[in-house]
Amino acid sequence: MAGRFAGKVAIVTGSSSGIGQSIAIRLGSEGASVVVDFLNHPENADQTKSQIEAAGGKAITLQADVTKPAEVQNLVEQAHAQLGGCDILVNNAGVEKHAPFWEATEADYDLVLNTNLKAAFFLSQRFVQKLMEAKKPGRIINISSVHEDMVFPNFASYCAAKGGMRMLMRDLAMELGPYNITVNNVAPGAINTPINKSLLADKPKLDALLRNIPLGRLGEPEDVASLVAFLASDEAAYVTGSTYFVDGGLIRNYKEQ
Ligand SMILES: NC(=O)c1ccc[n+]([C@@H]2O[C@H](COP(=O)([O-])OP(=O)(O)OC[C@H]3O[C@@H](n4cnc5c(N)ncnc54)[C@H](O)[C@@H]3O)[C@@H](O)[C@H]2O)c1
């Protein structure tokens, strides 16, 4: 299939819903063969795959709990075995847990840190090892959050994980630059996906948030996917070590008093 990613293979974690699904469809529609990773809804992963195939692309679906290094690293093995390699990695899977700091549990802390940060660490490690063996360039794109930089009271573990992802990205960009592997973060603001379902159901809270967004609307998953596609493309060959916000201006928290 022709397109910007013709001949390339991409892994997108957590791509059975939301932002990950949109990224997988975007990369697949532009020619990449995509590994669609899911945790527990195979029917939704099949939907991602069908949409890629409807656009003329190729995809496989694989179950992997990203909190388990052996499972997540198997995504790389399968990309090589079934699709002939792996050039682009999008660390997208994520969860958040709400609790005042003094009530947060160890179980929730482990879930949030392991899903958002540990998974990206060990999946990127295997992805990079295979690229080095093959002496090939690559792209790592982490879906972090405005909360890699902006406070989010009652979500301390999420902020710790996404802040960790920011420094992981900066460090890997230095270590992997000499191997022509670029590493960047895409930091969404408030995007219309299932992770925000309680916010979307709470009109006063949603309206207050919208007043803090200069563009005055939530983002759509496609708004994030188009930035990821740019960073994954040849046009971004000289881009590494930075975070790119896609947040309608939320991080600036514009207010005219
Ligand atoms: N929606 C937003 O407003 C927003 C803002 C900033 C950052 N983000 C980040 O974007 C990413 C995608 O979130 P989303 O908004 O699409 O929500 P979502 O809930 O639709 O997507 C999260 C995905 O991660 C998967 N996942 C969770 N735990 C997993 C595990 N252990 N193994 C494999 N997959 C797992 C889920 O199954 C789901 O597909 C997350 O990293 C999130 O932190 C979202």
The ligand as an SDF file (V2000), in Angstrom:
LIG
                    3D

 44 48  0  0  0  0  0  0  0  0999 V2000
   -8.2020   11.5130   26.9500 N   0  0  0  0  0  0  0  0  0  0  0  0
   -7.4440   12.4820   27.5050 C   0  0  0  0  0  0  0  0  0  0  0  0
   -7.9580   13.5520   27.8490 O   0  0  0  0  0  0  0  0  0  0  0  0
   -5.9620   12.2810   27.6990 C   0  0  0  0  0  0  0  0  0  0  0  0
   -5.2100   13.3850   28.0700 C   0  0  0  0  0  0  0  0  0  0  0  0
   -3.8390   13.2420   28.2550 C   0  0  0  0  0  0  0  0  0  0  0  0
   -3.2580   12.0090   28.0760 C   0  0  0  0  0  0  0  0  0  0  0  0
   -4.0060   10.9430   27.7190 N   0  0  0  0  0  0  0  0  0  0  0  0
   -3.3130    9.6620   27.5500 C   0  0  0  0  0  0  0  0  0  0  0  0
   -3.6710    9.1060   26.3160 O   0  0  0  0  0  0  0  0  0  0  0  0
   -3.5110    7.6790   26.3970 C   0  0  0  0  0  0  0  0  0  0  0  0
   -4.7590    7.0130   25.8280 C   0  0  0  0  0  0  0  0  0  0  0  0
   -5.8670    7.3020   26.6460 O   0  0  0  0  0  0  0  0  0  0  0  0
   -7.3520    7.5390   26.0700 P   0  0  0  0  0  0  0  0  0  0  0  0
   -7.7320    8.8910   26.4090 O   0  0  0  0  0  0  0  0  0  0  0  0
   -7.4210    7.0970   24.6550 O   0  0  0  0  0  0  0  0  0  0  0  0
   -8.2230    6.5960   27.0240 O   0  0  0  0  0  0  0  0  0  0  0  0
   -8.7020    5.0940   26.8230 P   0  0  0  0  0  0  0  0  0  0  0  0
   -9.1160    4.6410   28.1770 O   0  0  0  0  0  0  0  0  0  0  0  0
   -9.6700    4.9890   25.7140 O   0  0  0  0  0  0  0  0  0  0  0  0
   -7.3820    4.3600   26.3540 O   0  0  0  0  0  0  0  0  0  0  0  0
   -6.4520    3.7600   27.2090 C   0  0  0  0  0  0  0  0  0  0  0  0
   -6.0850    2.4510   26.5530 C   0  0  0  0  0  0  0  0  0  0  0  0
   -5.0580    1.8320   27.3190 O   0  0  0  0  0  0  0  0  0  0  0  0
   -5.3850    0.4710   27.4390 C   0  0  0  0  0  0  0  0  0  0  0  0
   -4.7630   -0.1180   28.5990 N   0  0  0  0  0  0  0  0  0  0  0  0
   -4.9220    0.2410   29.9050 C   0  0  0  0  0  0  0  0  0  0  0  0
   -4.2160   -0.5920   30.6880 N   0  0  0  0  0  0  0  0  0  0  0  0
   -3.6160   -1.4870   29.8550 C   0  0  0  0  0  0  0  0  0  0  0  0
   -2.7690   -2.6000   30.0690 C   0  0  0  0  0  0  0  0  0  0  0  0
   -2.3880   -2.9700   31.2980 N   0  0  0  0  0  0  0  0  0  0  0  0
   -2.3510   -3.2960   29.0010 N   0  0  0  0  0  0  0  0  0  0  0  0
   -2.7320   -2.9410   27.7480 C   0  0  0  0  0  0  0  0  0  0  0  0
   -3.5240   -1.9050   27.4920 N   0  0  0  0  0  0  0  0  0  0  0  0
   -3.9690   -1.1830   28.5290 C   0  0  0  0  0  0  0  0  0  0  0  0
   -6.9050    0.4500   27.5510 C   0  0  0  0  0  0  0  0  0  0  0  0
   -7.4110   -0.8500   27.2730 O   0  0  0  0  0  0  0  0  0  0  0  0
   -7.2810    1.4770   26.5150 C   0  0  0  0  0  0  0  0  0  0  0  0
   -7.3610    0.9090   25.2350 O   0  0  0  0  0  0  0  0  0  0  0  0
   -3.2460    7.3670   27.8540 C   0  0  0  0  0  0  0  0  0  0  0  0
   -1.8610    7.1680   28.0460 O   0  0  0  0  0  0  0  0  0  0  0  0
   -3.6940    8.6220   28.5750 C   0  0  0  0  0  0  0  0  0  0  0  0
   -3.0070    8.8130   29.8050 O   0  0  0  0  0  0  0  0  0  0  0  0
   -5.3500   11.0480   27.5290 C   0  0  0  0  0  0  0  0  0  0  0  0
  1  2  1  0
  2  3  2  0
  2  4  1  0
  4  5  1  0
  4 44  2  0
  5  6  2  0
  6  7  1  0
  7  8  2  0
  8  9  1  0
  8 44  1  0
  9 10  1  0
  9 42  1  0
 10 11  1  0
 11 12  1  0
 11 40  1  0
 12 13  1  0
 13 14  1  0
 14 15  2  0
 14 16  1  0
 14 17  1  0
 17 18  1  0
 18 19  2  0
 18 20  1  0
 18 21  1  0
 21 22  1  0
 22 23  1  0
 23 24  1  0
 23 38  1  0
 24 25  1  0
 25 26  1  0
 25 36  1  0
 26 27  1  0
 26 35  1  0
 27 28  2  0
 28 29  1  0
 29 30  1  0
 29 35  2  0
 30 31  1  0
 30 32  2  0
 32 33  1  0
 33 34  2  0
 34 35  1  0
 36 37  1  0
 36 38  1  0
 38 39  1  0
 40 41  1  0
 40 42  1  0
 42 43  1  0
M  CHG  2   8   1  16  -1
M  END
$$$$
